[in-house]
């Protein structure tokens, strides 16, 4: 691991289990469905949506013609998705896709990446430069009436969307800049303001990827190339570092019957040979007991 085990901030999880050895090229955006007691997540580069049903252990997946960056469950049933090229509804039983809009169609070098619902049922998703060099991405908000609002521009790689438990702070990362930003958030209008630096990974072994908020208001961030999760206090202080057996953890989400299991997605990406041999869990779905619980995810209300 990149960090010394003498570091007092490093805390091993109480337990770590490999739930599914799925070989995801780019596993991402785990979402726990309280009603189904199931975890959904994607393999962006594998162009698939996956589902693990905890009571039975059953694994299901759906394949698409284009990459799927993120999604949220819908109150009306099915999912709202940010496919690489735009927003669409997806009906898993029938496999039907109904397109909503492609707001970044003016730049074919962009694709959608991370996304999540706020607690008022709006779906937020950000785009990124597929070449991983330009700040050509944007952050969009899809409202239940299907209106689309551009909330931020000049983004390299959109990631880590989440909200504080009191809905007063919105968090959003630009992985290309190695920064997580915080914004003042108005839950009534869905507006953001007062952007500021929340945490930086400059000088650290990894870069910020997907995030979730726990029941105590602390952010958990998966750090790509860092072999670790980092728990940040509401003031941006590093509270805890949890080492992982995978180099490229991508995102995390609390789930399980009591929301006390932290699920972590991971990626194989460009790993090969010896680099892959030393981490057989790369690309797998992992489950950790970190001694704290999470909050339920809101469904899209459109």
C-alpha positions in Angstrom: 0.0 0.0 0.0 1.2 3.5 -0.7 0.8 4.7 2.9 2.8 3.6 5.9 0.8 1.4 8.3 2.1 3.5 11.2 -0.1 6.4 10.0 -2.7 6.9 12.7 -5.3 7.9 10.1 -5.1 4.4 8.4 -7.9 2.2 9.7 -8.5 -1.3 8.4 -12.2 -2.2 7.8 -13.8 -4.5 10.3 -14.4 -6.9 7.4 -14.0 -6.9 3.6 -15.8 -9.3 1.3 -15.6 -9.8 -2.4 -19.3 -9.9 -3.4 -18.9 -10.4 -7.2 -15.7 -11.1 -9.2 -17.2 -9.4 -12.3 -14.0 -8.2 -14.0 -15.4 -4.7 -14.6 -13.2 -2.6 -16.9 -14.6 0.5 -15.3 -17.1 -0.4 -12.5 -18.9 2.7 -11.2 -21.8 4.4 -9.4 -23.2 1.8 -7.0 -26.8 2.5 -6.0 -28.6 0.6 -3.2 -32.3 -0.1 -3.7 -33.9 -0.2 -0.3 -37.2 -1.7 -1.7 -35.5 -4.5 -3.6 -32.6 -5.0 -1.2 -30.4 -5.0 -4.2 -27.3 -3.1 -5.4 -27.1 -1.8 -9.0 -23.9 -0.6 -10.6 -22.4 -0.1 -14.0 -19.3 -1.1 -16.0 -19.0 2.0 -18.2 -16.5 0.6 -20.6 -18.2 -2.8 -20.6 -21.5 -1.0 -21.6 -23.5 -2.8 -19.0 -25.7 -2.3 -15.9 -25.4 -4.9 -13.2 -27.6 -5.9 -10.2 -26.8 -8.0 -7.1 -29.8 -9.2 -5.1 -28.6 -9.6 -1.5 -31.3 -12.0 -0.2 -30.6 -14.5 -3.0 -27.1 -13.6 -4.2 -28.5 -13.5 -7.8 -26.5 -11.5 -10.3 -28.2 -9.9 -13.4 -26.8 -7.7 -16.1 -28.1 -5.7 -19.0 -26.0 -4.8 -22.1 -26.2 -1.6 -24.1 -25.0 -0.3 -27.5 -23.3 2.6 -25.9 -21.6 3.3 -22.6 -23.6 4.1 -19.5 -22.0 6.6 -17.2 -24.5 6.8 -14.3 -28.2 6.3 -13.4 -30.8 6.7 -10.7 -33.8 4.6 -9.8 -37.2 6.1 -10.7 -40.3 6.5 -8.5 -42.3 5.5 -11.6 -40.3 2.4 -12.1 -37.2 1.6 -14.1 -34.2 4.0 -14.2 -33.1 7.3 -15.5 -29.7 7.0 -17.1 -26.9 9.2 -18.3 -25.6 7.3 -21.2 -22.4 8.5 -22.9 -24.4 10.7 -25.3 -27.3 11.9 -23.1 -30.2 11.3 -20.8 -32.7 8.5 -21.3 -35.2 6.3 -19.4 -34.5 2.6 -19.3 -37.0 -0.2 -18.5 -35.1 -3.3 -17.3 -37.9 -5.8 -17.7 -38.6 -4.9 -21.3 -35.2 -3.4 -22.2 -36.8 -0.3 -23.7 -34.8 2.9 -23.9 -36.6 6.3 -24.3 -34.4 9.2 -25.0 -34.9 12.5 -23.2 -32.1 14.8 -24.5 -28.4 15.0 -25.5 -27.3 18.3 -23.9 -23.6 17.9 -24.8 -24.2 16.9 -28.4 -22.3 20.0 -29.5 -19.0 18.4 -28.4 -18.7 14.8 -29.6 -15.5 14.5 -27.6 -17.4 14.6 -24.3 -19.3 11.8 -22.6 -21.5 11.6 -19.5 -19.9 10.3 -16.3 -20.9 10.3 -12.6 -24.4 11.2 -11.6 -26.8 11.0 -8.6 -30.3 12.2 -7.4 -30.7 14.9 -4.9 -33.2 14.5 -2.1 -35.9 16.3 -4.0 -35.7 13.8 -6.8 -33.7 15.8 -9.4 -31.0 13.8 -11.3 -27.6 15.5 -11.5 -25.0 14.2 -13.9 -21.7 15.6 -15.3 -19.8 15.2 -18.5 -16.1 14.8 -19.2 -13.5 14.9 -21.9 -13.2 11.4 -23.2 -9.6 12.1 -24.1 -8.9 13.0 -20.4 -7.2 16.3 -21.2 -9.7 19.2 -21.8 -11.9 21.0 -19.4 -14.8 20.7 -21.8 -17.3 19.0 -19.5 -20.3 20.4 -17.7 -22.6 19.6 -14.8 -26.4 19.2 -15.6 -29.5 18.9 -13.5 -32.4 17.0 -14.9 -35.7 18.0 -13.2 -38.7 15.8 -12.7 -40.5 17.8 -15.5 -37.6 16.8 -17.7 -36.2 20.3 -18.0 -32.4 20.4 -18.2 -30.2 23.0 -16.5 -26.5 23.5 -17.0 -25.1 24.1 -13.5 -21.4 24.3 -14.0 -18.9 24.4 -16.9 -15.2 24.0 -17.6 -15.0 20.6 -16.0 -12.4 18.0 -16.9 -13.8 14.8 -15.3 -17.1 15.0 -13.4 -17.2 12.9 -10.2 -18.1 12.6 -6.5 -21.6 14.1 -6.6 -23.3 14.1 -3.1 -25.1 16.3 -0.6 -24.7 16.9 3.1 -27.4 15.4 5.3 -28.9 18.9 6.0 -29.0 19.6 2.2 -27.0 22.8 2.7 -23.8 21.7 0.9 -23.3 20.1 -2.5 -20.0 18.3 -3.2 -18.5 17.8 -6.7 -15.1 16.7 -7.9 -13.0 17.4 -11.0 -10.8 14.4 -11.1 -8.6 16.0 -13.7 -7.8 18.8 -11.3 -7.4 16.4 -8.3 -9.9 18.5 -6.4 -13.2 18.1 -4.5 -15.2 21.3 -4.4 -18.1 22.3 -2.0 -21.0 24.6 -2.9 -23.7 26.2 -0.9 -26.9 24.4 -1.9 -30.5 25.6 -2.0 -32.7 22.5 -1.8 -35.8 24.4 -2.6 -34.6 25.7 -6.0 -31.8 23.2 -6.7 -29.3 26.0 -7.1 -25.6 26.0 -6.2 -23.3 29.0 -5.3 -20.1 29.9 -3.5 -17.8 27.3 -5.0 -14.8 26.6 -2.9 -12.1 24.0 -2.4 -13.2 21.2 -0.1 -10.2 18.8 -0.4 -7.2 18.3 -2.7 -5.3 15.2 -3.5 -2.2 17.0 -4.9 0.7 15.1 -3.5 -1.4 12.1 -2.6 -1.2 8.7 -4.3 -4.6 8.8 -5.9 -7.2 11.1 -7.4 -10.8 11.7 -6.3 -13.5 9.5 -7.9 -17.0 8.6 -6.7 -18.3 9.6 -3.2 -21.1 9.0 -0.8 -22.2 10.7 2.5 -22.6 8.7 5.7 -25.1 9.1 8.5 -22.7 11.4 10.4 -22.3 13.8 7.5 -18.8 12.6 6.6 -17.9 12.1 2.9 -16.4 8.8 1.7 -14.3 9.1 -1.5 -12.9 6.3 -3.6 -9.4 7.3 -4.8 -8.4 6.1 -8.2 -4.8 4.8 -8.3 -4.7 5.3 -4.5 -5.6 1.8 -3.2 -7.9 3.5 -0.7 -11.0 5.1 0.5 -10.7 8.4 2.3 -13.3 9.7 4.8 -13.5 13.5 5.0 -15.0 15.4 7.8 -17.5 18.2 6.9 -14.7 20.7 7.2 -12.6 18.9 4.6 -10.2 17.3 7.2 -9.0 13.8 6.4 -10.7 11.7 9.2 -9.7 8.2 8.1 -8.0 6.3 5.3 -9.2 2.8 4.6 -6.7 0.7 2.5 -8.1 -1.5 -0.2 -6.8 -4.6 -2.1 -7.5 -2.8 -5.4 -5.5 0.0 -7.1 -8.4 1.6 -8.8 -11.5 1.9 -6.5 -14.1 4.0 -8.3 -17.0 4.7 -6.1 -18.9 3.7 -2.9 -22.4 3.5 -1.5 -23.9 2.3 1.8 -26.4 -0.5 1.6 -27.6 -3.7 3.2 -30.7 -4.1 5.4 -29.5 -1.5 7.9 -27.4 0.6 5.4 -24.3 -0.4 7.4 -22.4 -2.1 4.5 -20.2 0.1 2.4 -20.1 -1.3 -1.2 -17.1 -0.4 -3.3 -16.8 -0.7 -7.1 -13.5 -1.0 -8.9 -11.8 -1.1 -12.3 -9.3 -3.1 -14.2 -8.9 -0.3 -16.8 -5.3 -0.4 -18.0 -4.0 -3.1 -15.6 -2.2 -6.1 -17.1 0.4 -8.7 -16.3 2.0 -8.4 -12.9 0.0 -5.3 -12.0 -3.2 -7.3 -12.3 -1.8 -10.5 -10.8 -1.1 -8.9 -7.5 -4.7 -7.6 -7.2 -7.1 -10.5 -8.1 -10.1 -8.4 -6.8 -9.5 -5.6 -9.3 -12.8 -5.0 -11.2 -14.8 -6.7 -8.5 -17.7 -5.5 -6.3 -16.5 -5.3 -2.6 -18.4 -5.0 0.6 -16.8 -3.4 3.8 -17.9 -3.0 7.4 -16.4 0.4 8.3 -18.3 0.9 11.6 -20.7 3.6 10.4 -23.9 3.6 8.3 -25.3 5.5 5.4 -28.4 7.2 4.1 -31.0 5.9 1.7 -30.8 7.2 -1.9 -33.7 9.2 -3.3 -35.5 8.1 -6.5 -35.9 10.3 -9.5 -39.4 11.8 -9.4 -39.9 12.2 -13.1 
